[in-house]
Amino acid sequence: MKQVLYIFFFLLIQLSGAFSQQFFDHSSALGISGHFGSYLYLGGGGVSFVDFNGDGLDDLTFGTESGQTIEFYLNKGDHFELVSPAYVTTIFEHRQIQWIDFDNDGDKDLFVVASNGPNHMYQNDGNLNFSEVTLSLGLPVVTKISSGASFADIDNDGWLDLYVTNYELPSGGGENEMYKWNPSLNQYEDYTSISNTGNGHRLSFCSSFFDMDMDGDQDLYVINDDQFQENSLYMNIGGGSFIDVSVPSGTNISIDAMSAGIGDHDNDLDFDIYVADKVQSEFLDNNNDNTFTDITAANGTSVTDWAWTSNFFDVENDRDLDLYVSTEFPNGGLNHFFLNDGAGVYSQPLSATGGLTGNDLVSSHAHALGDFNNNGSIDIIQCNKGTETFRLYSNQNISNNNYLKVKLTGNGASKDAYGAILELTAGGIKRIVQTHSAVGFNCQNSDIITLGLGALTSIDSLVVSWPSIGSMDILYNSDVLLNATNEVEEGLGVVSSYYNPICVDLHDVVISPVPSQVYGAQFILNSASTIQADHEVLFQAEQEINLEIDFEVPINAEFQAEINVCGN
């Protein structure tokens, strides 16, 4: 049996109210070293932060240039390992990477979007052996300049349907494609004309399914990359039929749009849209009456660089959504990090000090969100331009805020439960989040949802509205475990809860580390008392130290560590 350090309370000090750098580039230390390569079409490759082997740890998947295979990185707890040989051998230019359970058998299948070859669906046998099943599922095996894909259950029948966005050059655009799953045939059927979502002759980059009118079904927003081609919002009117409400909703903006981030930025219980653009990004605030208003100037989120992926997330678990936007050089500057003041107004506290990591100057096309070390703080993975290496930004949040992690499994709904809405009430205040297979450009965020609680130590309730007709689970404080992962199954509630320590072999630390140092190389952290299983030990730092790669301990700060037995 191996004894390891489980960290539950690592800082017993209060920090100042100012937001300071808390992200660190730990790519090399974690074993991440690849890059996309040369692109045929703007935007480079896709990135996924989804747990593809089902062990509870968020893995990484990167699209690569034409002629190379997709790169799969297994999360081993304290580092990542490149899978060799790769699970699949497609060698086209890989755009969107989507891990989804299309057949509802409990494991992740793989859908790959290509810009110079056919898109591919690979079926997982449960042991990470994959079969190419594109044609047998009724999907086309033809070459188009496809740019993105989103999965959602558009008719609430418990099966994931598929929307593919196409970027047909030099013709100035092509029709997008909607495919609906037919469970009787175990195939996808072309549903484009019936659903009314073909989107015309446009240069579509990506799309996001979300419930814009909070009526229990999935609406669709399509991003078009042309200042003369309006973005499109399709309202789901039931049964998988859509109507185009772009003009009356005010979402028909005509810009060189790249992606749409979705989130409730002002906690008014509807979902807003941040549209990244080559010249001037736009923040579309949901008015809760099926219309949207551009509030970019008013809420401080203007980006005039060449912006790509945009994602909302709660950086310090203080119960509001912050915003991160990837930008590309030479048109771009820093990748933009916007901090929410709690009322939906944003600032950029790190713009003068190198951004999130102090050196966030990389030309970034796509990024995705996950929690690689299961510590409740959202990390960022970047897929960057050309030979710029992939970067993992580790979030070493030291706010002491509490959180709740939720992993959903559908029964009547699809297993992935994409489209579920979680309504968390804590301290009498409600907030909502929705799950997505894809949101933003070329990215797939973790399936495990992290809900910040601030200083609160309990919740009032958590309501899960599943993407199946009339299905809802209501959980209370006694049902969940805070600062831990809660597995919630449709109709059954919480079926498992567990804390999320990372088991590692070494407890080496580095005194006053510099960026070029290899973490864990110099000093051993020892306790003055005998370490036993389930024994709590108090350490005090005489100098600033780093424990592995997960957090810093300032001089004279105290932290507690509990020694338990590692299960791996």
Secondary structure as UniProt FT lines:
FT   STRAND          3..9
FT   STRAND          23..25
FT   TURN            27..31
FT   TURN            42..43
FT   STRAND          47..48
FT   STRAND          60..62
FT   TURN            66..67
FT   STRAND          71..75
FT   STRAND          80..82
FT   STRAND          94..100
FT   TURN            102..103
FT   STRAND          109..114
FT   STRAND          120..124
FT   STRAND          130..132
FT   HELIX           135..137
FT   STRAND          146..152
FT   TURN            154..155
FT   STRAND          161..166
FT   TURN            169..172
FT   STRAND          177..182
FT   TURN            183..186
FT   STRAND          187..190
FT   HELIX           192..195
FT   STRAND          204..210
FT   TURN            212..213
FT   STRAND          219..225
FT   TURN            227..228
FT   STRAND          232..236
FT   TURN            239..240
FT   STRAND          242..244
FT   HELIX           246..249
FT   STRAND          256..263
FT   TURN            265..266
FT   STRAND          272..277
FT   STRAND          282..286
FT   STRAND          292..294
FT   HELIX           296..299
FT   STRAND          306..313
FT   TURN            315..316
FT   STRAND          322..328
FT   TURN            329..331
FT   STRAND          336..340
FT   STRAND          346..347
FT   TURN            349..354
FT   TURN            356..357
FT   STRAND          364..370
FT   TURN            372..373
FT   STRAND          379..384
FT   TURN            386..387
FT   STRAND          391..395
FT   STRAND          402..409
FT   TURN            415..416
FT   TURN            418..419
FT   STRAND          421..426
FT   TURN            427..428
FT   STRAND          429..434
FT   STRAND          443..444
FT   STRAND          449..454
FT   STRAND          461..465
FT   TURN            469..470
FT   STRAND          472..475
FT   HELIX           477..479
FT   TURN            482..483
FT   STRAND          485..489
FT   TURN            490..492
FT   STRAND          493..498
FT   STRAND          508..511
FT   TURN            515..516
FT   TURN            519..520
FT   STRAND          523..524
FT   TURN            533..534
FT   STRAND          535..540
FT   STRAND          545..547
FT   TURN            548..550
FT   STRAND          551..553
FT   TURN            555..556
FT   STRAND          558..565
//
